[in-house]
Structure formats: C-alpha cells, structure tokens
Amino acid sequence: MSKCPFCKLEVNLDSVQREKKGIGIFKQETLYYCPHCQSILGFSRGKYTS
C-alpha cells in the first residue's frame, strides 16, 4: 500500500483513478489521480512506434 503525498490516505493501483485521452495505441495520454482528494499523482504519455 502507498500513501497519497497530499492527503496521506492509503491508495493502491486498483483504487487510483485514471483518465485516458488519445486515439488507442497511436497516441495515448493517461492522468493518474487520488480517489480521495483528486490530486494528480502522475502522468504518462504513450506513442506507437513501428
């Protein structure tokens, strides 16, 4: 278990909220945020390369 650095409540991979934007595998951006305080925990960007 991890703790949110902002609200100090426990979060795990199943409880973290995700918001995805983009077109499938070609370009996709994901924002991860705390389910308790809605603070941003991380951001990832994927891009298809052949």
N, CA, C and O of each residue as an XYZ file, in Angstrom:
200
protein
N       0.828     -1.188      0.000
C       0.000      0.000      0.000
C       0.871      1.250      0.000
O       1.908      1.305      0.661
N       0.438      2.223     -0.735
C       1.110      3.516     -0.780
C       0.206      4.563     -0.164
O      -0.987      4.333      0.037
N       0.779      5.702      0.130
C       0.002      6.816      0.661
C       0.090      7.991     -0.293
O       1.143      8.257     -0.873
N      -1.011      8.683     -0.448
C      -1.047      9.890     -1.254
C      -0.164     10.938     -0.563
O      -0.300     11.148      0.642
N       0.735     11.596     -1.302
C       1.593     12.599     -0.669
C       0.841     13.861     -0.248
O       1.384     14.689      0.483
N      -0.385     14.012     -0.697
C      -1.154     15.217     -0.391
C      -2.108     15.020      0.788
O      -2.092     15.805      1.736
N      -2.937     13.976      0.733
C      -3.925     13.767      1.797
C      -3.502     12.697      2.802
O      -4.149     12.536      3.837
N      -2.420     11.962      2.508
C      -1.856     10.931      3.385
C      -2.756      9.715      3.586
O      -2.520      8.930      4.505
N      -3.780      9.538      2.750
C      -4.633      8.356      2.818
C      -4.047      7.266      1.930
O      -3.334      7.555      0.969
N      -4.352      6.013      2.258
C      -3.804      4.889      1.505
C      -4.471      4.762      0.135
O      -5.688      4.887     -0.003
N      -3.644      4.513     -0.860
C      -4.114      4.252     -2.224
C      -3.361      3.036     -2.749
O      -2.222      2.782     -2.356
N      -4.001      2.295     -3.631
C      -3.327      1.191     -4.307
C      -3.638      1.294     -5.795
O      -4.423      2.141     -6.220
N      -3.021      0.434     -6.567
C      -3.163      0.508     -8.017
C      -4.612      0.330     -8.474
O      -5.011      0.894     -9.493
N      -5.394     -0.442     -7.738
C      -6.795     -0.650     -8.109
C      -7.668      0.553     -7.800
O      -8.675      0.773     -8.474
N      -7.300      1.343     -6.786
C      -8.146      2.471     -6.391
C      -7.766      3.785     -7.064
O      -8.552      4.732     -7.045
N      -6.569      3.859     -7.663
C      -6.139      5.097     -8.330
C      -7.046      5.357     -9.527
O      -7.313      4.452    -10.319
N      -7.511      6.574     -9.655
C      -8.374      6.954    -10.768
C      -7.519      7.256    -11.992
O      -6.428      7.811    -11.864
N      -8.004      6.895    -13.177
C      -7.287      7.123    -14.428
C      -8.185      7.853    -15.404
O      -9.383      7.585    -15.488
N      -7.597      8.770    -16.134
C      -8.316      9.451    -17.212
C      -7.446      9.352    -18.454
O      -6.330      9.872    -18.483
N      -7.967      8.676    -19.490
C      -7.198      8.464    -20.714
C      -7.733      9.348    -21.825
O      -8.939      9.545    -21.968
N      -6.802      9.873    -22.609
C      -7.160     10.656    -23.778
C      -6.264     10.228    -24.919
O      -5.101      9.884    -24.706
N      -6.789     10.245    -26.110
C      -5.987      9.887    -27.271
C      -6.647      8.797    -28.083
O      -7.693      8.258    -27.720
N      -6.007      8.493    -29.186
C      -6.543      7.518    -30.127
C      -5.815      6.198    -29.944
O      -4.753      5.981    -30.529
N      -6.374      5.334    -29.146
C      -5.877      3.973    -28.982
C      -4.388      3.846    -28.764
O      -3.828      4.453    -27.852
N      -3.738      3.038    -29.623
C      -2.313      2.774    -29.457
C      -1.428      3.805    -30.149
O      -0.216      3.808    -29.935
N      -1.992      4.667    -30.960
C      -1.169      5.618    -31.699
C      -0.659      6.754    -30.820
O       0.506      7.138    -30.922
N      -1.496      7.281    -29.981
C      -1.082      8.308    -29.029
C      -2.081      8.275    -27.887
O      -3.285      8.435    -28.085
N      -1.567      8.067    -26.713
C      -2.468      7.986    -25.576
C      -1.804      8.635    -24.367
O      -0.649      8.352    -24.047
N      -2.548      9.500    -23.709
C      -2.066     10.156    -22.510
C      -2.951      9.729    -21.346
O      -4.174      9.674    -21.479
N      -2.340      9.430    -20.214
C      -3.069      8.966    -19.042
C      -2.700      9.830    -17.845
O      -1.524     10.082    -17.583
N      -3.712     10.277    -17.131
C      -3.538     11.070    -15.924
C      -3.994     10.215    -14.750
O      -5.104      9.683    -14.767
N      -3.156     10.079    -13.737
C      -3.475      9.291    -12.548
C      -3.715     10.254    -11.393
O      -2.905     11.147    -11.146
N      -4.842     10.072    -10.678
C      -5.119     10.957     -9.555
C      -5.729     10.207     -8.384
O      -6.323      9.141     -8.542
N      -5.564     10.794     -7.202
C      -6.001     10.186     -5.950
C      -7.526     10.107     -5.902
O      -8.203     11.083     -6.226
N      -8.077      8.955     -5.500
C      -9.528      8.821     -5.416
C     -10.124      9.587     -4.233
O     -11.335      9.804     -4.190
N      -9.298      9.997     -3.280
C      -9.788     10.676     -2.089
C      -9.791     12.197     -2.242
O     -10.802     12.851     -1.986
N      -8.643     12.759     -2.664
C      -8.519     14.221     -2.712
C      -8.424     14.770     -4.136
O      -8.349     15.984     -4.325
N      -8.427     13.897     -5.128
C      -8.383     14.259     -6.546
C      -7.086     14.959     -6.954
O      -7.058     15.625     -7.989
N      -6.018     14.827     -6.174
C      -4.719     15.408     -6.529
C      -4.039     14.536     -7.580
O      -4.193     13.315     -7.574
N      -3.301     15.153     -8.467
C      -2.612     14.434     -9.533
C      -1.414     13.693     -8.948
O      -0.573     14.284     -8.271
N      -1.352     12.390     -9.219
C      -0.261     11.556     -8.732
C       0.760     11.260     -9.813
O       1.919     10.980     -9.508
N       0.350     11.317    -11.061
C       1.281     11.013    -12.137
C       0.657     11.219    -13.499
O      -0.549     11.430    -13.628
N       1.506     11.152    -14.514
C       1.092     11.396    -15.877
C       1.957     10.529    -16.780
O       3.163     10.416    -16.557
N       1.365      9.920    -17.787
C       2.155      9.144    -18.738
C       1.691      9.436    -20.155
O       0.535      9.782    -20.399
N       2.621      9.286    -21.072
C       2.321      9.538    -22.477
C       2.890      8.382    -23.284
O       4.068      8.045    -23.165
N       2.042      7.783    -24.100
C       2.481      6.682    -24.936
C       2.368      7.054    -26.399
O       1.511      7.851    -26.781
N       3.238      6.474    -27.219
C       3.219      6.762    -28.632
C       3.601      5.491    -29.376
O       4.562      4.816    -29.006
N       2.861      5.167    -30.408
C       3.132      3.950    -31.180
C       4.355      4.171    -32.047
O       4.446      5.162    -32.772
N       5.286      3.247    -31.967
C       6.459      3.289    -32.846
C       6.559      1.955    -33.553
O       6.371      0.904    -32.940
N       6.849      1.992    -34.825
C       6.960      0.744    -35.585
C       8.395      0.387    -35.866
O       8.666     -0.635    -36.496
